[in-house]
Amino acid sequence: MTATPVADDAASAACCATCAAPALAEAAAREAARLLKAIADPNRLRLLSIVKHGPADGTCVCDLTEPLQLGQPTVSHHLKILVDSGLLAREKRGTWAYYTLVPGSLDKAAALITEL
């Protein structure tokens, strides 16, 4: 039976040194996960695209159901998640809600992914 070689202290220290890299803080990880979960849905990505390329003063919720071929309650659910994540802003005008992209929010999401 052959004995397994024991790693020398230098090799062991080199291995463990790479494991000591600072991890993302728990609070930052939770915030990042919330943002990434918000955009990890095809319908929400499409909503972001429509709103981003829509009128500067906002896209009416009434204009978001038909392009996605989804019902108004489903679209509203997705919009709420995008607003709660900080990607979209909502403004009520009469009986309608208008959505705009929060300035810098997509840059923040891109930077988050890049920094990982």
C-alpha positions as CSV (number, residue, x, y, z in Angstrom):
1,M,0.0,0.0,0.0
2,T,1.4,3.4,-1.0
3,A,1.2,6.3,1.4
4,T,-0.4,9.5,0.3
5,P,2.2,12.3,0.1
6,V,1.7,15.1,2.6
7,A,1.7,18.6,1.2
8,D,4.5,20.8,2.5
9,D,3.7,23.9,4.4
10,A,4.5,26.3,1.5
11,A,2.1,24.6,-0.9
12,S,-0.6,24.5,1.7
13,A,-0.2,28.2,2.5
14,A,-0.4,29.1,-1.2
15,C,-3.6,27.2,-1.5
16,C,-5.2,28.8,1.5
17,A,-4.1,32.3,0.6
18,T,-6.4,32.3,-2.5
19,C,-9.3,31.2,-0.3
20,A,-8.8,34.3,1.9
21,A,-10.1,36.7,-0.7
22,P,-12.8,39.0,0.7
23,A,-16.3,37.8,0.0
24,L,-19.3,40.0,-0.9
25,A,-20.8,41.2,2.4
26,E,-24.1,39.6,3.3
27,A,-26.2,42.8,3.0
28,A,-24.6,43.5,-0.4
29,A,-25.2,40.0,-1.5
30,R,-28.9,40.2,-0.5
31,E,-29.3,43.4,-2.4
32,A,-27.5,42.0,-5.5
33,A,-29.6,38.9,-5.4
34,R,-32.8,40.9,-5.3
35,L,-31.7,43.0,-8.3
36,L,-30.5,40.0,-10.3
37,K,-33.7,38.0,-9.5
38,A,-35.7,41.0,-10.8
39,I,-34.0,40.9,-14.2
40,A,-33.8,37.1,-14.4
41,D,-37.2,36.8,-16.0
42,P,-37.8,37.1,-19.8
43,N,-41.0,39.2,-19.3
44,R,-39.3,41.6,-17.0
45,L,-36.4,42.0,-19.4
46,R,-38.8,42.8,-22.1
47,L,-40.6,45.3,-19.9
48,L,-37.3,47.0,-19.1
49,S,-36.5,47.2,-22.8
50,I,-39.9,48.7,-23.7
51,V,-39.8,51.3,-20.9
52,K,-36.1,52.2,-21.7
53,H,-37.0,52.8,-25.3
54,G,-40.3,54.4,-24.6
55,P,-41.2,58.1,-24.1
56,A,-39.0,60.1,-21.8
57,D,-41.9,61.1,-19.6
58,G,-42.9,57.4,-19.0
59,T,-44.6,54.5,-20.6
60,C,-48.2,53.9,-19.6
61,V,-49.1,50.5,-18.1
62,C,-51.8,50.3,-20.8
63,D,-49.1,50.1,-23.4
64,L,-47.3,47.2,-21.8
65,T,-49.8,44.4,-21.9
66,E,-50.2,44.0,-25.7
67,P,-46.5,43.7,-26.6
68,L,-46.0,41.0,-24.0
69,Q,-49.4,39.3,-24.7
70,L,-50.0,39.0,-21.0
71,G,-52.9,40.1,-18.8
72,Q,-52.8,43.3,-16.9
73,P,-52.5,41.7,-13.5
74,T,-49.5,39.7,-14.6
75,V,-47.8,42.8,-16.1
76,S,-48.6,44.7,-13.0
77,H,-47.0,42.0,-10.9
78,H,-43.8,42.1,-13.0
79,L,-43.7,45.9,-12.9
80,K,-44.0,45.9,-9.1
81,I,-41.0,43.6,-8.8
82,L,-39.0,46.0,-11.1
83,V,-40.1,49.0,-9.1
84,D,-39.3,47.3,-5.8
85,S,-35.8,46.4,-7.1
86,G,-35.0,50.0,-7.9
87,L,-34.9,49.5,-11.7
88,L,-38.2,51.3,-12.6
89,A,-40.0,54.3,-11.1
90,R,-43.8,54.5,-11.1
91,E,-45.8,57.7,-11.3
92,K,-49.6,57.8,-11.0
93,R,-51.4,60.1,-13.4
94,G,-55.1,60.0,-13.0
95,T,-56.2,56.4,-13.3
96,W,-53.1,55.3,-15.1
97,A,-49.5,54.5,-13.9
98,Y,-46.5,55.5,-16.0
99,Y,-43.1,53.8,-15.7
100,T,-39.7,55.2,-16.3
101,L,-36.2,53.7,-16.0
102,V,-34.4,54.9,-12.8
103,P,-31.4,56.8,-14.0
104,G,-28.2,54.7,-13.6
105,S,-30.1,51.5,-12.5
106,L,-29.0,49.4,-15.4
107,D,-25.4,50.7,-15.0
108,K,-25.6,49.6,-11.4
109,A,-26.7,46.1,-12.4
110,A,-24.0,45.9,-15.0
111,A,-21.3,47.0,-12.5
112,L,-22.6,44.5,-10.0
113,I,-22.1,41.6,-12.4
114,T,-18.7,43.0,-13.5
115,E,-17.4,43.4,-9.9
116,L,-18.2,39.8,-9.0
